[in-house]
Amino acid sequence: MSFDHGTTIIVEDLFYNVPARLKFMRSAQTEYFYCYNCMVDIALSRPDIYFVFKKNDNIIFNLKPVDLLVDRVGHIYKKDWANHLRELSYNDEGITISGVVGDA
């Protein structure tokens, strides 16, 4: 995949030749979920950035930049949560808090 700008991170055969580290690795699926959760955290923290996440050449998510965090949450979790999500925003004396809450 070619980009005009940006960063590509590829993780393959992590610790395959370092037995001392390899023995602490969990199953491939568990390690994948660690990576997945990390990517979700980063993607939620920056809805204004394009993210593509793949596993074995399969696209897990392809997230285009959005203006609203609630839109990013919907794109990641792909469930009909839009009706159950509410954006929060608070700004007072230099403190800004924003986020999304839901009842689902």
DRENKE-450063 format. One record per atom (N, C-alpha, C, O, CB): residue in three letters; atom name; x, y, z. Coordinates in nm, 4 decimals. Last residue first. Glycine has a CB too. Layout:
# DRENKE-450063
Ala, CA, X, Y, Z
...
//
This chain:
# DRENKE-450063
Ala, N, -2.5904, 0.1159, 2.5895
Ala, CA, -2.5968, -0.0175, 2.5271
Ala, C, -2.4771, -0.1000, 2.5691
Ala, O, -2.4638, -0.2151, 2.5275
Ala, CB, -2.6025, -0.0068, 2.3729
Asp, N, -2.5844, 0.3716, 2.6641
Asp, CA, -2.6582, 0.2815, 2.7518
Asp, C, -2.6669, 0.1412, 2.6942
Asp, O, -2.7419, 0.0573, 2.7443
Asp, CB, -2.7973, 0.3354, 2.7769
Gly, N, -2.2844, 0.5745, 2.6538
Gly, CA, -2.3980, 0.5051, 2.5967
Gly, C, -2.4651, 0.4151, 2.6977
Gly, O, -2.4096, 0.3860, 2.8037
Gly, CB, -2.3554, 0.4251, 2.4772
Val, N, -2.0708, 0.8522, 2.5816
Val, CA, -2.1294, 0.7563, 2.6736
Val, C, -2.2486, 0.6912, 2.6050
Val, O, -2.3057, 0.7459, 2.5107
Val, CB, -2.1714, 0.8244, 2.8073
Val, N, -1.7723, 1.0088, 2.4896
Val, CA, -1.8959, 0.9479, 2.4428
Val, C, -1.9422, 0.8510, 2.5508
Val, O, -1.8615, 0.7759, 2.6055
Val, CB, -1.8763, 0.8753, 2.3045
Gly, N, -1.6075, 1.3265, 2.5415
Gly, CA, -1.6150, 1.1817, 2.5317
Gly, C, -1.7499, 1.1378, 2.4809
Gly, O, -1.8309, 1.2184, 2.4352
Gly, CB, -1.5868, 1.1177, 2.6655
Ser, N, -1.4079, 1.5808, 2.6962
Ser, CA, -1.5021, 1.5355, 2.5941
Ser, C, -1.5000, 1.3832, 2.5883
Ser, O, -1.4014, 1.3199, 2.6261
Ser, CB, -1.4678, 1.5965, 2.4552
Ile, N, -1.3124, 1.8652, 2.8663
Ile, CA, -1.3388, 1.7226, 2.8783
Ile, C, -1.4385, 1.6867, 2.7701
Ile, O, -1.5408, 1.7533, 2.7536
Ile, CB, -1.3923, 1.6845, 3.0209
Thr, N, -1.0859, 2.1174, 2.9325
Thr, CA, -1.1799, 2.0636, 2.8350
Thr, C, -1.1892, 1.9132, 2.8543
Thr, O, -1.0882, 1.8430, 2.8582
Thr, CB, -1.1367, 2.0984, 2.6898
Ile, N, -1.0017, 2.4031, 3.1025
Ile, CA, -1.0171, 2.2578, 3.1151
Ile, C, -1.1228, 2.2139, 3.0151
Ile, O, -1.2343, 2.2661, 3.0132
Ile, CB, -1.0565, 2.2157, 3.2618
Gly, N, -1.0042, 2.6775, 3.0867
Gly, CA, -0.8895, 2.6061, 3.0322
Gly, C, -0.8941, 2.4552, 3.0463
Gly, O, -0.8003, 2.3863, 3.0062
Gly, CB, -0.7681, 2.6551, 3.0964
Glu, N, -1.2585, 2.7391, 3.2091
Glu, CA, -1.1313, 2.7911, 3.2581
Glu, C, -1.0115, 2.7076, 3.2142
Glu, O, -0.9272, 2.6714, 3.2963
Glu, CB, -1.1345, 2.7990, 3.4079
Asp, N, -1.4280, 2.4743, 3.0717
Asp, CA, -1.4358, 2.5789, 3.1728
Asp, C, -1.2942, 2.6146, 3.2187
Asp, O, -1.2193, 2.5273, 3.2625
Asp, CB, -1.5238, 2.5334, 3.2934
Asn, N, -1.6218, 2.2537, 2.8987
Asn, CA, -1.5103, 2.3458, 2.8832
Asn, C, -1.5271, 2.4584, 2.9843
Asn, O, -1.6278, 2.5293, 2.9832
Asn, CB, -1.5022, 2.4014, 2.7376
Tyr, N, -1.7336, 1.9421, 2.7949
Tyr, CA, -1.7282, 2.0391, 2.9043
Tyr, C, -1.6046, 2.1248, 2.8849
Tyr, O, -1.4959, 2.0738, 2.8579
Tyr, CB, -1.7263, 1.9684, 3.0440
Ser, N, -1.9346, 1.7044, 2.6438
Ser, CA, -1.8374, 1.8108, 2.6225
Ser, C, -1.8486, 1.9103, 2.7370
Ser, O, -1.9574, 1.9564, 2.7715
Ser, CB, -1.8594, 1.8809, 2.4852
Leu, N, -2.0306, 1.3926, 2.5142
Leu, CA, -2.0142, 1.4789, 2.6300
Leu, C, -1.9112, 1.5850, 2.5963
Leu, O, -1.8123, 1.5578, 2.5282
Leu, CB, -1.9719, 1.3979, 2.7557
Glu, N, -2.2691, 1.2341, 2.3053
Glu, CA, -2.1397, 1.3009, 2.3215
Glu, C, -2.1439, 1.3888, 2.4452
Glu, O, -2.2455, 1.4505, 2.4770
Glu, CB, -2.1038, 1.3850, 2.1960
Arg, N, -2.4224, 0.9216, 2.3314
Arg, CA, -2.4326, 1.0665, 2.3510
Arg, C, -2.2924, 1.1221, 2.3694
Arg, O, -2.2090, 1.0647, 2.4394
Arg, CB, -2.5234, 1.1015, 2.4739
Leu, N, -2.5790, 0.6367, 2.1847
Leu, CA, -2.4585, 0.7111, 2.2222
Leu, C, -2.4875, 0.8600, 2.2351
Leu, O, -2.5666, 0.9165, 2.1596
Leu, CB, -2.3475, 0.6882, 2.1194
His, N, -2.7936, 0.5081, 2.0825
His, CA, -2.7697, 0.4918, 2.2259
His, C, -2.6483, 0.5707, 2.2750
His, O, -2.6188, 0.5710, 2.3945
His, CB, -2.7510, 0.3453, 2.2582
Asn, N, -2.8028, 0.5357, 1.8135
Asn, CA, -2.9193, 0.5844, 1.8888
Asn, C, -2.8969, 0.5809, 2.0397
Asn, O, -2.9714, 0.6427, 2.1157
Asn, CB, -3.0420, 0.5016, 1.8539
Ala, N, -2.5635, 0.4115, 1.7415
Ala, CA, -2.5789, 0.5560, 1.7217
Ala, C, -2.6954, 0.6122, 1.8021
Ala, O, -2.6875, 0.7239, 1.8532
Ala, CB, -2.5989, 0.5870, 1.5739
Trp, N, -2.5284, 0.1431, 1.7455
Trp, CA, -2.5200, 0.2124, 1.8735
Trp, C, -2.5497, 0.3613, 1.8617
Trp, O, -2.5599, 0.4300, 1.9633
Trp, CB, -2.3834, 0.1929, 1.9333
Asp, N, -2.5364, -0.0998, 1.5830
Asp, CA, -2.6336, 0.0083, 1.5764
Asp, C, -2.6402, 0.0792, 1.7120
Asp, O, -2.7414, 0.0759, 1.7821
Asp, CB, -2.7734, -0.0457, 1.5353
Lys, N, -2.1880, -0.1547, 1.5279
Lys, CA, -2.3184, -0.1954, 1.5784
Lys, C, -2.4105, -0.0748, 1.5713
Lys, O, -2.3653, 0.0385, 1.5552
Lys, CB, -2.3089, -0.2512, 1.7243
Lys, N, -1.9171, -0.1103, 1.4766
Lys, CA, -2.0090, -0.1533, 1.3710
Lys, C, -2.1404, -0.2089, 1.4232
Lys, O, -2.1962, -0.3020, 1.3651
Lys, CB, -1.9429, -0.2564, 1.2859
Tyr, N, -1.6948, -0.0253, 1.6161
Tyr, CA, -1.7735, -0.1335, 1.6738
Tyr, C, -1.8840, -0.1840, 1.5819
Tyr, O, -1.9397, -0.2909, 1.6068
Tyr, CB, -1.8334, -0.0883, 1.8028
Ile, N, -1.5828, 0.1716, 1.4430
Ile, CA, -1.5010, 0.0648, 1.5020
Ile, C, -1.5874, -0.0531, 1.5452
Ile, O, -1.5561, -0.1680, 1.5141
Ile, CB, -1.4214, 0.1181, 1.6220
His, N, -1.7934, 0.3403, 1.3709
His, CA, -1.7165, 0.2724, 1.2668
His, C, -1.6338, 0.1568, 1.3229
His, O, -1.6171, 0.0548, 1.2561
His, CB, -1.6252, 0.3715, 1.1964
Gly, N, -1.8816, 0.4357, 1.6212
Gly, CA, -1.9705, 0.3577, 1.5357
Gly, C, -1.8970, 0.2808, 1.4287
Gly, O, -1.9338, 0.1674, 1.3979
Gly, CB, -2.0711, 0.4470, 1.4717
Val, N, -1.6556, 0.5812, 1.6976
Val, CA, -1.7009, 0.4677, 1.7790
Val, C, -1.7908, 0.3769, 1.6956
Val, O, -1.7770, 0.2546, 1.6997
Val, CB, -1.7763, 0.5169, 1.9058
Arg, N, -1.6589, 0.7798, 1.5001
Arg, CA, -1.5476, 0.6854, 1.5059
Arg, C, -1.5869, 0.5616, 1.5864
Arg, O, -1.5547, 0.4494, 1.5473
Arg, CB, -1.4231, 0.7523, 1.5676
Asp, N, -1.8933, 0.9170, 1.5711
Asp, CA, -1.8842, 0.8512, 1.4405
Asp, C, -1.7729, 0.7475, 1.4396
Asp, O, -1.7901, 0.6388, 1.3844
Asp, CB, -1.8605, 0.9546, 1.3296
Val, N, -1.8219, 1.0192, 1.8175
Val, CA, -1.9331, 0.9241, 1.8116
Val, C, -1.9335, 0.8502, 1.6775
Val, O, -1.9704, 0.7329, 1.6718
Val, CB, -2.0679, 0.9968, 1.8331
Leu, N, -1.6295, 1.2079, 1.7497
Leu, CA, -1.5882, 1.0846, 1.8160
Leu, C, -1.6974, 0.9784, 1.8076
Leu, O, -1.6676, 0.8600, 1.7921
Leu, CB, -1.5526, 1.1122, 1.9622
Leu, N, -1.6449, 1.3761, 1.4379
Leu, CA, -1.7066, 1.3459, 1.5665
Leu, C, -1.6601, 1.2114, 1.6211
Leu, O, -1.6523, 1.1129, 1.5476
Leu, CB, -1.8580, 1.3471, 1.5535
Asp, N, -1.5091, 1.3919, 1.1983
Asp, CA, -1.5101, 1.5088, 1.2860
Asp, C, -1.5577, 1.4752, 1.4268
Asp, O, -1.5158, 1.5385, 1.5237
Asp, CB, -1.5978, 1.6168, 1.2271
Val, N, -1.2836, 1.1380, 1.0765
Val, CA, -1.4178, 1.1903, 1.1031
Val, C, -1.4061, 1.3092, 1.1972
Val, O, -1.3059, 1.3251, 1.2670
Val, CB, -1.5107, 1.0804, 1.1638
Pro, N, -1.0827, 0.9561, 0.8450
Pro, CA, -1.0975, 1.0635, 0.9446
Pro, C, -1.2426, 1.1100, 0.9557
Pro, O, -1.3141, 1.1196, 0.8559
Pro, CB, -1.0074, 1.1826, 0.9083
Lys, N, -1.1598, 0.6058, 0.8092
Lys, CA, -1.1308, 0.7370, 0.7525
Lys, C, -1.1478, 0.8428, 0.8607
Lys, O, -1.2199, 0.8208, 0.9580
Lys, CB, -1.2230, 0.7669, 0.6309
Leu, N, -1.0484, 0.2984, 0.8833
Leu, CA, -1.1160, 0.4128, 0.9446
Leu, C, -1.0704, 0.5440, 0.8821
Leu, O, -0.9565, 0.5869, 0.9004
Leu, CB, -1.0905, 0.4152, 1.0953
Asn, N, -1.0883, -0.0098, 0.8496
Asn, CA, -1.0355, 0.0912, 0.7592
Asn, C, -1.1081, 0.2203, 0.7965
Asn, O, -1.2172, 0.2473, 0.7462
Asn, CB, -1.0560, 0.0520, 0.6053
Phe, N, -1.0207, -0.3126, 1.0250
Phe, CA, -1.0932, -0.1873, 1.0079
Phe, C, -1.0131, -0.0910, 0.9226
Phe, O, -0.8900, -0.0903, 0.9228
Phe, CB, -1.1250, -0.1241, 1.1436
Ile, N, -0.9198, -0.5469, 0.9062
Ile, CA, -1.0053, -0.5541, 1.0243
Ile, C, -1.0872, -0.4264, 1.0351
Ile, O, -1.2090, -0.4314, 1.0524
Ile, CB, -0.9214, -0.5762, 1.1526
Ile, N, -0.8399, -0.6908, 0.6093
Ile, CA, -0.8638, -0.5614, 0.6733
Ile, C, -0.9637, -0.5797, 0.7864
Ile, O, -1.0772, -0.6224, 0.7650
Ile, CB, -0.9155, -0.4565, 0.5705
Asn, N, -0.6001, -0.9401, 0.5864
Asn, CA, -0.7432, -0.9115, 0.5929
Asn, C, -0.7626, -0.7793, 0.6659
Asn, O, -0.7066, -0.7593, 0.7737
Asn, CB, -0.8212, -1.0269, 0.6642
Asp, N, -0.3297, -0.9979, 0.6093
Asp, CA, -0.3767, -0.9341, 0.4852
Asp, C, -0.5275, -0.9138, 0.4788
Asp, O, -0.5786, -0.8736, 0.3743
Asp, CB, -0.3343, -1.0161, 0.3677
Asn, N, -0.3197, -1.0728, 0.8851
Asn, CA, -0.2973, -1.1694, 0.7767
Asn, C, -0.3561, -1.1207, 0.6439
Asn, O, -0.4249, -1.1959, 0.5750
Asn, CB, -0.3583, -1.3052, 0.8136
Lys, N, -0.4993, -0.8003, 0.9672
Lys, CA, -0.4486, -0.9242, 1.0253
Lys, C, -0.4398, -1.0256, 0.9120
Lys, O, -0.5407, -1.0601, 0.8505
Lys, CB, -0.5407, -0.9761, 1.1431
Lys, N, -0.4860, -0.4416, 0.9819
Lys, CA, -0.4963, -0.5684, 0.9095
Lys, C, -0.4457, -0.6830, 0.9948
Lys, O, -0.3610, -0.6655, 1.0824
Lys, CB, -0.4182, -0.5622, 0.7780
Phe, N, -0.6171, -0.1236, 0.9888
Phe, CA, -0.5661, -0.2320, 1.0729
Phe, C, -0.5927, -0.3624, 1.0008
Phe, O, -0.7060, -0.3917, 0.9629
Phe, CB, -0.6321, -0.2314, 1.2151
Val, N, -0.5753, 0.2110, 0.9212
Val, CA, -0.6052, 0.0819, 0.8609
Val, C, -0.5405, -0.0237, 0.9497
Val, O, -0.4221, -0.0138, 0.9820
Val, CB, -0.5533, 0.0729, 0.7116
Phe, N, -0.6848, 0.5404, 0.9838
Phe, CA, -0.6233, 0.4182, 1.0353
Phe, C, -0.6693, 0.2977, 0.9539
Phe, O, -0.7874, 0.2844, 0.9220
Phe, CB, -0.6575, 0.3986, 1.1845
Tyr, N, -0.6549, 0.8903, 0.9728
Tyr, CA, -0.6903, 0.7697, 0.8970
Tyr, C, -0.6154, 0.6506, 0.9550
Tyr, O, -0.4939, 0.6582, 0.9739
Tyr, CB, -0.6576, 0.7868, 0.7454
Ile, N, -0.7609, 1.1142, 1.2281
Ile, CA, -0.6529, 1.0481, 1.1548
Ile, C, -0.7055, 0.9201, 1.0901
Ile, O, -0.7901, 0.8509, 1.1467
Ile, CB, -0.5332, 1.0167, 1.2489
Asp, N, -0.9493, 1.2145, 1.3975
Asp, CA, -0.9147, 1.2978, 1.2820
Asp, C, -0.8066, 1.2345, 1.1942
Asp, O, -0.7647, 1.2951, 1.0955
Asp, CB, -0.8683, 1.4343, 1.3291
Pro, N, -0.9756, 1.0649, 1.6244
Pro, CA, -1.0714, 1.0401, 1.5160
Pro, C, -1.0400, 1.1187, 1.3888
Pro, O, -1.0983, 1.0920, 1.2837
Pro, CB, -1.2109, 1.0743, 1.5625
Arg, N, -0.7778, 0.9640, 1.8380
Arg, CA, -0.7530, 1.0532, 1.7252
Arg, C, -0.8495, 1.0242, 1.6100
Arg, O, -0.8098, 0.9656, 1.5093
Arg, CB, -0.6079, 1.0395, 1.6776
Ser, N, -0.8660, 0.7846, 2.0252
Ser, CA, -0.8063, 0.9084, 2.0749
Ser, C, -0.7825, 1.0095, 1.9634
Ser, O, -0.7683, 1.1287, 1.9907
Ser, CB, -0.6757, 0.8785, 2.1454
Leu, N, -0.9499, 0.5727, 1.8720
Leu, CA, -1.0508, 0.6505, 1.9444
Leu, C, -0.9943, 0.7826, 1.9943
Leu, O, -1.0668, 0.8816, 2.0045
Leu, CB, -1.1055, 0.5701, 2.0618
Ala, N, -0.7032, 0.4792, 1.7819
Ala, CA, -0.8013, 0.5287, 1.6843
Ala, C, -0.9102, 0.6117, 1.7519
Ala, O, -0.9573, 0.7102, 1.6951
Ala, CB, -0.8649, 0.4114, 1.6084
Ile, N, -0.5890, 0.3937, 2.0250
Ile, CA, -0.5267, 0.5023, 1.9483
Ile, C, -0.6269, 0.5631, 1.8513
Ile, O, -0.6351, 0.6853, 1.8393
Ile, CB, -0.4029, 0.4511, 1.8718
Asp, N, -0.7679, 0.1888, 2.0967
Asp, CA, -0.7420, 0.3013, 2.1879
Asp, C, -0.6846, 0.4204, 2.1118
Asp, O, -0.7268, 0.5343, 2.1320
Asp, CB, -0.6451, 0.2588, 2.3005
Val, N, -0.7395, 0.0189, 1.8747
Val, CA, -0.8693, 0.0806, 1.9037
Val, C, -0.8506, 0.2020, 1.9942
Val, O, -0.9109, 0.3067, 1.9708
Val, CB, -0.9653, -0.0215, 1.9698
Met, N, -0.4729, -0.0614, 1.9060
Met, CA, -0.5131, 0.0156, 1.7878
Met, C, -0.6468, 0.0858, 1.8102
Met, O, -0.6644, 0.2003, 1.7685
Met, CB, -0.5221, -0.0760, 1.6651
Cys, N, -0.4939, -0.2045, 2.1485
Cys, CA, -0.4054, -0.0883, 2.1384
Cys, C, -0.4460, 0.0002, 2.0206
Cys, O, -0.4527, 0.1224, 2.0338
Cys, CB, -0.2587, -0.1332, 2.1233
Asn, N, -0.6652, -0.4107, 2.0704
Asn, CA, -0.7077, -0.3147, 2.1734
Asn, C, -0.6217, -0.1891, 2.1722
Asn, O, -0.6726, -0.0789, 2.1929
Asn, CB, -0.7021, -0.3793, 2.3118
Tyr, N, -0.4983, -0.5393, 1.8804
Tyr, CA, -0.6281, -0.4835, 1.8420
Tyr, C, -0.6727, -0.3774, 1.9426
Tyr, O, -0.7131, -0.2676, 1.9043
Tyr, CB, -0.7341, -0.5953, 1.8316
Cys, N, -0.2870, -0.6291, 2.0419
Cys, CA, -0.2620, -0.5327, 1.9334
Cys, C, -0.3907, -0.4625, 1.8924
Cys, O, -0.3923, -0.3411, 1.8721
Cys, CB, -0.1996, -0.6033, 1.8115
Tyr, N, -0.4306, -0.8072, 2.2030
Tyr, CA, -0.3524, -0.6988, 2.2636
Tyr, C, -0.3264, -0.5897, 2.1602
Tyr, O, -0.3425, -0.4711, 2.1891
Tyr, CB, -0.2181, -0.7526, 2.3207
Phe, N, -0.5302, -0.9803, 2.0073
Phe, CA, -0.6235, -0.8939, 2.0792
Phe, C, -0.5523, -0.7822, 2.1548
Phe, O, -0.6076, -0.6733, 2.1695
Phe, CB, -0.7063, -0.9760, 2.1756
Tyr, N, -0.2880, -1.1083, 1.9325
Tyr, CA, -0.3629, -1.0270, 1.8347
Tyr, C, -0.4577, -0.9326, 1.9074
Tyr, O, -0.4648, -0.8149, 1.8721
Tyr, CB, -0.4425, -1.1176, 1.7361
Glu, N, -0.2339, -1.2479, 2.1653
Glu, CA, -0.1429, -1.1409, 2.1244
Glu, C, -0.2088, -1.0498, 2.0217
Glu, O, -0.1881, -0.9285, 2.0234
Glu, CB, -0.0133, -1.1995, 2.0672
Thr, N, -0.4489, -1.4299, 2.1513
Thr, CA, -0.4367, -1.3375, 2.2647
Thr, C, -0.3466, -1.2203, 2.2286
Thr, O, -0.3795, -1.1055, 2.2582
Thr, CB, -0.3816, -1.4104, 2.3887
Gln, N, -0.3856, -1.5672, 1.9138
Gln, CA, -0.5111, -1.4921, 1.9233
Gln, C, -0.5055, -1.3909, 2.0376
Gln, O, -0.5524, -1.2781, 2.0224
Gln, CB, -0.6298, -1.5880, 1.9432
Ala, N, -0.1464, -1.6922, 1.9801
Ala, CA, -0.1477, -1.5943, 1.8714
Ala, C, -0.2735, -1.5074, 1.8791
Ala, O, -0.2675, -1.3872, 1.8535
Ala, CB, -0.1398, -1.6654, 1.7343
Ser, N, -0.1097, -1.7091, 2.3413
Ser, CA, -0.1495, -1.7646, 2.2117
Ser, C, -0.1494, -1.6538, 2.1069
Ser, O, -0.1520, -1.5355, 2.1410
Ser, CB, -0.2898, -1.8318, 2.2204
Arg, N, 0.1642, -1.5241, 2.4810
Arg, CA, 0.0416, -1.6023, 2.4941
Arg, C, 0.0104, -1.6628, 2.3578
Arg, O, 0.0963, -1.6665, 2.2697
Arg, CB, -0.0780, -1.5142, 2.5463
Met, N, 0.5081, -1.5211, 2.5654
Met, CA, 0.4016, -1.4888, 2.4701
Met, C, 0.2818, -1.5791, 2.4971
Met, O, 0.2974, -1.6962, 2.5319
Met, CB, 0.4509, -1.5049, 2.3228
Phe, N, 0.7113, -1.6088, 2.7182
Phe, CA, 0.6118, -1.5253, 2.7848
Phe, C, 0.4985, -1.4840, 2.6925
Phe, O, 0.4033, -1.4192, 2.7359
Phe, CB, 0.6775, -1.4026, 2.8412
Lys, N, 0.8813, -1.7415, 2.5467
Lys, CA, 0.8081, -1.8228, 2.6441
Lys, C, 0.7019, -1.7427, 2.7197
Lys, O, 0.6117, -1.8015, 2.7794
Lys, CB, 0.9052, -1.8844, 2.7431
Leu, N, 1.0030, -1.5360, 2.4025
Leu, CA, 0.8992, -1.6154, 2.3389
Leu, C, 0.8171, -1.6941, 2.4399
Leu, O, 0.6966, -1.7119, 2.4216
Leu, CB, 0.9607, -1.7095, 2.2385
Arg, N, 1.2108, -1.4459, 2.5613
Arg, CA, 1.0919, -1.3622, 2.5442
Arg, C, 0.9746, -1.4433, 2.4915
Arg, O, 0.8602, -1.4215, 2.5315
Arg, CB, 1.1216, -1.2459, 2.4495
Ala, N, 1.3865, -1.6628, 2.5436
Ala, CA, 1.3535, -1.6085, 2.6759
Ala, C, 1.2298, -1.5197, 2.6699
Ala, O, 1.1512, -1.5182, 2.7646
Ala, CB, 1.4720, -1.5292, 2.7324
Pro, N, 1.4210, -1.7027, 2.2650
Pro, CA, 1.3402, -1.7961, 2.3451
Pro, C, 1.3007, -1.7421, 2.4821
Pro, O, 1.1922, -1.7729, 2.5315
Pro, CB, 1.4154, -1.9243, 2.3635
Val, N, 1.4202, -1.5269, 2.0084
Val, CA, 1.4608, -1.4942, 2.1451
Val, C, 1.3763, -1.5804, 2.2398
Val, O, 1.2724, -1.5360, 2.2887
Val, CB, 1.4429, -1.3393, 2.1757
Asn, N, 1.3179, -1.5523, 1.7555
Asn, CA, 1.4539, -1.6021, 1.7785
Asn, C, 1.5079, -1.5653, 1.9170
Asn, O, 1.6286, -1.5719, 1.9399
Asn, CB, 1.5472, -1.5479, 1.6719
Tyr, N, 1.0634, -1.4446, 1.7693
Tyr, CA, 1.0779, -1.5827, 1.7224
Tyr, C, 1.2178, -1.6388, 1.7514
Tyr, O, 1.2336, -1.7595, 1.7696
Tyr, CB, 1.0492, -1.5901, 1.5724
Phe, N, 0.9775, -1.1912, 1.8517
Phe, CA, 1.0552, -1.2725, 1.9451
Phe, C, 1.0780, -1.4163, 1.8979
Phe, O, 1.1093, -1.5025, 1.9801
Phe, CB, 0.9863, -1.2746, 2.0781
Leu, N, 0.7334, -1.1781, 1.6080
Leu, CA, 0.7887, -1.1094, 1.7231
Leu, C, 0.8521, -1.2101, 1.8196
Leu, O, 0.7857, -1.3039, 1.8636
Leu, CB, 0.6796, -1.0274, 1.7941
Asp, N, 0.6454, -1.2207, 1.3408
Asp, CA, 0.7379, -1.3122, 1.4092
Asp, C, 0.8092, -1.2467, 1.5267
Asp, O, 0.9307, -1.2590, 1.5418
Asp, CB, 0.8406, -1.3647, 1.3113
Glu, N, 0.5709, -0.8836, 1.2721
Glu, CA, 0.5770, -1.0219, 1.2252
Glu, C, 0.6783, -1.0990, 1.3085
Glu, O, 0.7847, -1.0471, 1.3422
Glu, CB, 0.6140, -1.0280, 1.0747
Val, N, 0.4099, -0.5898, 1.2287
Val, CA, 0.4624, -0.6762, 1.3340
Val, C, 0.4545, -0.8196, 1.2832
Val, O, 0.3462, -0.8709, 1.2549
Val, CB, 0.3830, -0.6583, 1.4691
Ile, N, 0.4439, -0.2784, 1.0854
Ile, CA, 0.4211, -0.4198, 1.0566
Ile, C, 0.4871, -0.5010, 1.1670
Ile, O, 0.6056, -0.4836, 1.1958
Ile, CB, 0.4771, -0.4597, 0.9155
Ile, N, 0.3196, 0.0364, 1.0327
Ile, CA, 0.3818, -0.0497, 1.1329
Ile, C, 0.3437, -0.1931, 1.0998
Ile, O, 0.2256, -0.2256, 1.0876
Ile, CB, 0.3374, -0.0107, 1.2790
Thr, N, 0.3583, 0.3342, 0.8610
Thr, CA, 0.3149, 0.1956, 0.8511
Thr, C, 0.3918, 0.1148, 0.9536
Thr, O, 0.5144, 0.1230, 0.9612
Thr, CB, 0.3362, 0.1392, 0.7075
Thr, N, 0.2552, 0.6680, 0.8520
Thr, CA, 0.3389, 0.5676, 0.9148
Thr, C, 0.2766, 0.4307, 0.8953
Thr, O, 0.1558, 0.4138, 0.9114
Thr, CB, 0.3585, 0.5978, 1.0642
Gly, N, 0.2601, 0.9450, 0.6164
Gly, CA, 0.2044, 0.8612, 0.7209
Gly, C, 0.3039, 0.7596, 0.7711
Gly, O, 0.4222, 0.7642, 0.7373
Gly, CB, 0.0815, 0.7917, 0.6715
His, N, 0.1954, 1.0310, 0.2737
His, CA, 0.2610, 1.0551, 0.4017
His, C, 0.1966, 0.9631, 0.5054
His, O, 0.0883, 0.9096, 0.4817
His, CB, 0.2499, 1.2060, 0.4444
Asp, N, 0.1060, 0.8962, 0.0556
Asp, CA, 0.1778, 1.0216, 0.0347
Asp, C, 0.2550, 1.0592, 0.1610
Asp, O, 0.3659, 1.1122, 0.1543
Asp, CB, 0.0799, 1.1348, -0.0045
Phe, N, 0.1455, 0.5410, 0.0401
Phe, CA, 0.0919, 0.6597, 0.1063
Phe, C, 0.1735, 0.7815, 0.0665
Phe, O, 0.2945, 0.7725, 0.0459
Phe, CB, 0.0920, 0.6422, 0.2599
Ser, N, 0.0586, 0.2203, -0.0818
Ser, CA, 0.1389, 0.3405, -0.0952
Ser, C, 0.0681, 0.4591, -0.0304
Ser, O, -0.0531, 0.4757, -0.0439
Ser, CB, 0.1682, 0.3694, -0.2430
Met, N, 0.0848, -0.1171, 0.0000
Met, CA, 0.0000, 0.0000, 0.0000
Met, C, 0.0894, 0.1233, 0.0000
Met, O, 0.1865, 0.1290, 0.0754
Met, CB, -0.0965, -0.0002, 0.1219
//
